[in-house]
């Protein structure tokens, strides 16, 4: 019966129904979570490992991809554009309802991550709502990814419709990522077919205001990932992200304060990747100052992966300590491979 209610199949396309198990796991006072890719969430064995890690440590939350950087939607969506574009044709999570049940049974707070504007699938299917180059072809960035036009209201609607679907499934928090204009590649070539008189900052904040209004009936927490160096920036860095403006329409700002991503010399660090405490502490200090007086909270993404300097227990603990020393008691760990440093986590 659960499978009948959970997943309808029509013309070979899976259609998600509203979950009869949409759970009510209360938001923890202090969220401590880890990133979970669709591939991991879609594997019984691998997702169970994440659940075991959460249950045995101080962790209490997971951030599961709804739509990632590839543009693919993780489950068999009922959202029109997700179906017609093929974004959800071969879902990596075959039974999203089962995943939500497991979260409920284990009292794990479920957050879903929606990569908003970096979307190669929909860009290819609908180049008219994608960022284009001067030849009117889809613009391609350094990593081969393409972006949707942030000015397009149809793009806004698509991402918010996915968020609504996630809320109906039982996710208690919607987290938007890549909520920005392109930055990697020849951005001078970017053409926005739906561009109007609004600035990039106004477009990004406008989307968040729209999302907040549309999602209000679902009573979900709204969060957004931002560049770690926005606390230092005196402008929008060319991508439309100004921390004070973003804070006006979200409950949480989740800065990606990965030390490996900071330029040499920032905050006096010769090699920021080797000074995780310094970088995280200074970044959070600056961000707190920028949004003080408001109700928006900061919950940073911390680095639990290695690019150059090897990251392990010492480095993860240094970042967590930096959060606590700045009066921030919530954090998320990021590793694209979802292999987290258990030794850095307190045992429950």
C-alpha positions as CSV (number, residue, x, y, z in Angstrom):
1,X,0.0,0.0,0.0
2,X,2.8,2.4,0.9
3,X,4.4,1.9,-2.5
4,X,1.1,2.5,-4.3
5,X,0.6,5.8,-2.4
6,X,4.2,6.8,-2.8
7,X,4.9,6.3,-6.4
8,X,2.7,6.4,-9.5
9,X,4.0,5.5,-12.9
10,X,2.5,6.9,-16.0
11,X,4.0,6.5,-19.5
12,X,7.3,5.4,-18.0
13,X,7.7,8.6,-16.0
14,X,7.6,8.4,-12.2
15,X,5.3,10.9,-10.5
16,X,5.9,11.7,-6.8
17,X,2.7,11.9,-4.7
18,X,2.4,13.7,-1.4
19,X,3.9,11.4,1.1
20,X,1.5,9.9,3.6
21,X,4.6,9.8,5.9
22,X,5.4,13.5,5.7
23,X,7.1,13.6,9.0
24,X,7.2,16.1,11.8
25,X,10.8,15.9,13.0
26,X,11.2,19.1,15.0
27,X,14.1,21.3,14.2
28,X,16.9,20.8,16.7
29,X,18.0,23.8,18.7
30,X,21.4,23.5,17.1
31,X,21.6,21.8,13.8
32,X,24.7,19.7,13.2
33,X,24.5,17.9,9.9
34,X,26.3,16.4,6.9
35,X,25.8,16.5,3.2
36,X,24.2,13.5,1.6
37,X,24.3,13.2,-2.2
38,X,21.4,11.6,-4.1
39,X,23.6,8.6,-4.9
40,X,24.2,8.0,-1.2
41,X,20.6,8.6,-0.2
42,X,19.5,6.2,-3.0
43,X,21.6,3.4,-1.7
44,X,20.2,1.4,1.2
45,X,23.6,0.3,2.3
46,X,25.3,3.7,2.0
47,X,22.5,5.7,3.5
48,X,22.3,3.4,6.4
49,X,25.9,4.2,7.1
50,X,25.1,7.9,7.3
51,X,22.1,7.2,9.6
52,X,24.4,5.1,11.8
53,X,26.9,8.0,11.9
54,X,24.2,10.4,12.9
55,X,22.7,8.2,15.6
56,X,26.1,7.4,17.2
57,X,27.4,11.0,17.3
58,X,26.4,14.6,18.0
59,X,24.9,14.9,14.5
60,X,21.2,15.3,14.2
61,X,20.6,16.4,10.6
62,X,21.2,15.6,6.9
63,X,21.2,17.8,3.8
64,X,19.9,15.6,0.9
65,X,20.2,16.8,-2.7
66,X,16.9,17.6,-4.4
67,X,18.6,19.0,-7.5
68,X,22.4,19.1,-7.8
69,X,25.0,20.7,-10.0
70,X,24.2,18.4,-12.9
71,X,20.7,19.6,-13.1
72,X,19.2,16.2,-12.3
73,X,16.4,15.9,-9.8
74,X,17.0,13.2,-7.3
75,X,13.6,11.6,-7.2
76,X,10.7,11.0,-9.7
77,X,9.3,14.4,-9.6
78,X,5.8,15.6,-10.5
79,X,7.0,19.1,-11.4
80,X,6.3,19.6,-15.1
81,X,9.7,20.9,-16.3
82,X,11.5,18.3,-14.3
83,X,9.6,15.6,-16.2
84,X,9.6,17.1,-19.7
85,X,13.3,18.0,-19.6
86,X,14.3,14.6,-18.5
87,X,15.7,15.9,-15.2
88,X,13.9,13.3,-13.1
89,X,13.6,10.5,-15.7
90,X,16.2,8.2,-14.1
91,X,16.0,9.2,-10.4
92,X,19.0,8.4,-8.2
93,X,16.7,8.0,-5.2
94,X,14.2,5.4,-6.3
95,X,12.1,5.6,-3.1
96,X,12.2,9.1,-1.6
97,X,9.4,8.1,0.8
98,X,11.5,5.4,2.3
99,X,14.3,7.9,2.9
100,X,11.9,10.2,4.6
101,X,10.5,7.4,6.8
102,X,14.0,6.5,7.9
103,X,14.6,10.1,8.9
104,X,11.4,10.2,10.9
105,X,12.1,6.9,12.6
106,X,15.5,8.0,13.6
107,X,14.5,11.6,14.5
108,X,16.9,13.0,11.9
109,X,16.1,16.6,10.8
110,X,15.8,16.5,7.0
111,X,17.1,19.5,4.9
112,X,17.0,19.4,1.1
113,X,19.5,21.2,-1.1
114,X,18.3,22.7,-4.4
115,X,21.0,24.0,-6.8
116,X,19.1,26.9,-8.3
117,X,20.8,28.4,-11.3
118,X,23.6,26.0,-12.2
119,X,21.5,23.6,-14.3
120,X,22.9,21.9,-17.5
121,X,19.8,19.8,-18.0
122,X,17.2,22.5,-18.2
123,X,19.7,24.9,-20.0
124,X,20.0,22.4,-22.8
125,X,16.3,21.6,-23.0
126,X,15.2,25.3,-22.8
127,X,18.1,27.5,-24.1
128,X,15.6,30.4,-24.2
129,X,15.7,30.5,-20.4
130,X,19.4,29.8,-20.1
131,X,22.4,32.1,-19.9
132,X,23.7,32.4,-23.5
133,X,26.8,33.6,-25.2
134,X,27.0,36.3,-27.9
135,X,26.2,33.8,-30.6
136,X,23.0,32.9,-28.7
137,X,24.2,29.4,-27.9
138,X,24.1,28.2,-24.3
139,X,27.0,29.7,-22.4
140,X,29.4,27.0,-21.0
141,X,31.6,27.7,-17.9
142,X,35.0,26.3,-17.0
143,X,33.7,23.0,-15.6
144,X,31.4,22.4,-18.5
145,X,28.4,23.5,-16.6
146,X,25.7,25.9,-17.8
147,X,23.4,28.3,-16.0
148,X,19.8,29.2,-16.1
149,X,19.0,32.9,-16.6
150,X,18.5,34.3,-13.0
151,X,16.3,37.0,-14.5
152,X,13.7,34.5,-15.8
153,X,10.5,34.2,-13.7
154,X,10.0,30.8,-15.2
155,X,13.3,29.7,-13.8
156,X,12.2,31.1,-10.4
157,X,9.0,29.1,-10.6
158,X,10.7,25.9,-11.5
159,X,13.0,26.0,-8.5
160,X,10.3,27.0,-6.1
161,X,8.0,24.3,-7.4
162,X,10.7,21.8,-6.6
163,X,11.0,23.3,-3.1
164,X,7.2,22.9,-2.6
165,X,7.3,19.3,-3.7
166,X,10.2,18.7,-1.2
167,X,8.1,20.3,1.6
168,X,5.2,18.0,0.7
169,X,7.5,15.0,1.0
170,X,8.4,16.0,4.5
171,X,11.6,18.1,4.2
172,X,11.5,20.7,7.0
173,X,14.1,23.0,5.5
174,X,14.8,24.2,2.0
175,X,18.4,25.2,1.2
176,X,19.2,27.0,-2.0
177,X,22.7,26.7,-3.4
178,X,24.2,28.3,-6.5
179,X,21.9,31.2,-5.9
180,X,24.1,33.4,-7.9
181,X,25.2,34.6,-11.4
182,X,28.0,32.7,-13.2
183,X,31.6,33.2,-12.0
184,X,33.8,30.5,-13.5
185,X,34.7,31.1,-17.2
186,X,34.5,33.9,-19.6
187,X,31.6,35.7,-17.9
188,X,32.0,38.7,-20.2
189,X,30.4,36.6,-22.9
190,X,27.3,36.0,-20.8
191,X,24.0,37.2,-22.3
192,X,20.9,37.1,-20.2
193,X,17.9,36.8,-22.5
194,X,15.4,38.0,-19.9
195,X,17.5,40.8,-18.5
196,X,15.7,43.9,-17.3
197,X,16.7,47.0,-15.4
198,X,17.2,45.1,-12.1
199,X,20.7,44.8,-10.8
200,X,22.2,41.3,-10.0
201,X,21.7,41.9,-6.3
202,X,18.0,42.8,-6.9
203,X,17.5,39.7,-8.9
204,X,19.0,37.4,-6.2
205,X,17.1,39.1,-3.4
206,X,14.0,39.2,-5.5
207,X,14.1,35.4,-6.0
208,X,14.5,34.9,-2.3
209,X,11.5,37.2,-1.5
210,X,9.4,35.3,-4.0
211,X,10.5,31.9,-2.6
212,X,9.8,33.0,0.9
213,X,6.2,34.1,0.0
214,X,5.5,31.0,-2.0
215,X,6.8,28.7,0.7
216,X,5.1,30.4,3.6
217,X,2.1,28.0,3.7
218,X,4.5,25.1,4.1
219,X,6.1,26.4,7.2
220,X,9.6,25.4,6.2
221,X,12.9,26.9,7.3
222,X,14.6,28.8,4.4
223,X,18.3,28.8,4.1
224,X,20.8,29.7,1.4
225,X,24.5,28.8,0.7
226,X,26.8,31.7,0.0
227,X,30.5,32.2,-0.8
228,X,32.6,32.3,2.3
229,X,34.3,35.5,1.4
230,X,31.1,37.6,1.2
231,X,31.9,38.8,4.6
232,X,35.0,40.6,3.2
233,X,33.5,41.8,0.0
234,X,32.6,45.4,-0.5
235,X,30.4,44.6,-3.5
236,X,28.4,41.7,-4.9
237,X,31.6,40.1,-6.3
238,X,29.9,40.2,-9.7
239,X,27.5,37.3,-8.7
240,X,24.7,39.2,-7.0
241,X,25.5,38.0,-3.4
242,X,25.4,40.8,-0.8
243,X,25.1,39.2,2.7
244,X,23.0,42.0,4.2
245,X,20.4,41.8,1.4
246,X,20.2,38.0,1.3
247,X,19.7,38.0,5.1
248,X,16.5,40.0,4.7
249,X,14.6,37.0,3.3
250,X,16.0,33.8,4.8
251,X,16.2,32.2,8.2
252,X,19.7,31.0,7.8
253,X,22.8,32.0,5.9
254,X,25.1,29.0,5.3
255,X,28.5,30.4,4.2
256,X,30.9,27.9,2.6
257,X,33.9,28.8,4.7
258,X,36.2,26.2,3.3
259,X,39.8,27.3,4.0
260,X,41.0,25.7,0.8
261,X,38.9,28.1,-1.2
262,X,40.5,31.3,0.2
263,X,43.2,33.2,-1.6
264,X,46.7,33.4,0.0
265,X,47.1,36.3,2.4
266,X,43.4,36.5,3.3
267,X,43.1,37.3,7.1
268,X,46.9,37.2,7.2
269,X,47.1,33.5,6.4
270,X,50.0,32.6,4.1
271,X,48.2,29.5,3.1
272,X,44.6,29.6,4.3
273,X,44.2,25.8,3.7
274,X,46.6,25.2,6.6
275,X,44.9,27.6,9.0
276,X,41.3,26.4,9.3
277,X,40.7,28.0,12.7
278,X,41.9,31.4,11.6
279,X,39.9,31.4,8.4
280,X,36.6,30.1,9.8
281,X,36.8,32.3,12.9
282,X,37.6,35.5,11.0
283,X,35.0,34.8,8.3
284,X,32.2,34.2,10.8
285,X,33.2,37.3,12.8
286,X,32.9,39.5,9.7
287,X,29.6,37.9,8.7
288,X,28.1,38.4,12.2
289,X,29.0,42.1,12.1
290,X,27.4,42.5,8.6
291,X,24.0,41.1,9.7
292,X,23.9,42.1,13.3
293,X,20.5,43.3,14.6
294,X,18.5,41.0,12.4
295,X,16.9,37.7,13.1
296,X,18.8,35.7,10.4
297,X,21.2,33.2,11.8
298,X,24.5,31.9,10.5
299,X,25.1,28.1,10.1
300,X,28.4,27.5,8.2
301,X,29.4,24.7,5.9
302,X,32.8,23.4,7.2
303,X,35.4,21.6,5.2
304,X,35.8,17.8,5.7
305,X,37.6,17.1,2.4
306,X,41.1,17.4,1.1
307,X,42.3,19.5,-1.8
308,X,45.9,20.2,-1.0
309,X,46.5,20.2,2.8
310,X,45.3,16.9,4.3
311,X,42.1,17.3,6.3
312,X,41.3,15.1,9.2
313,X,40.3,15.2,12.9
314,X,42.5,18.1,13.8
315,X,41.3,20.4,11.0
316,X,37.7,19.6,11.4
317,X,37.8,20.2,15.2
318,X,39.6,23.5,14.6
319,X,36.8,24.7,12.4
320,X,34.1,23.5,14.9
321,X,36.0,25.3,17.7
322,X,36.1,28.5,15.6
323,X,32.3,28.3,15.3
324,X,31.8,28.0,19.0
325,X,34.3,30.7,19.8
326,X,32.2,33.0,17.6
327,X,29.1,32.1,19.5
328,X,27.7,29.9,16.6
329,X,26.6,26.5,17.8
330,X,25.4,25.1,14.5
331,X,27.3,23.8,11.5
332,X,27.3,21.4,8.5
333,X,30.1,19.2,7.2
334,X,30.8,19.1,3.5
335,X,32.5,16.3,1.7
336,X,31.3,15.6,-1.9
337,X,32.1,11.9,-1.4
338,X,30.2,11.8,1.9
339,X,33.0,10.3,3.9
340,X,33.1,12.2,7.1
341,X,35.7,12.3,9.9
342,X,33.9,10.4,12.6
343,X,36.7,10.9,15.1
344,X,36.0,14.6,15.1
345,X,32.4,14.1,16.3
346,X,31.3,13.7,19.9
347,X,29.8,10.3,20.7
348,X,26.3,10.1,21.8
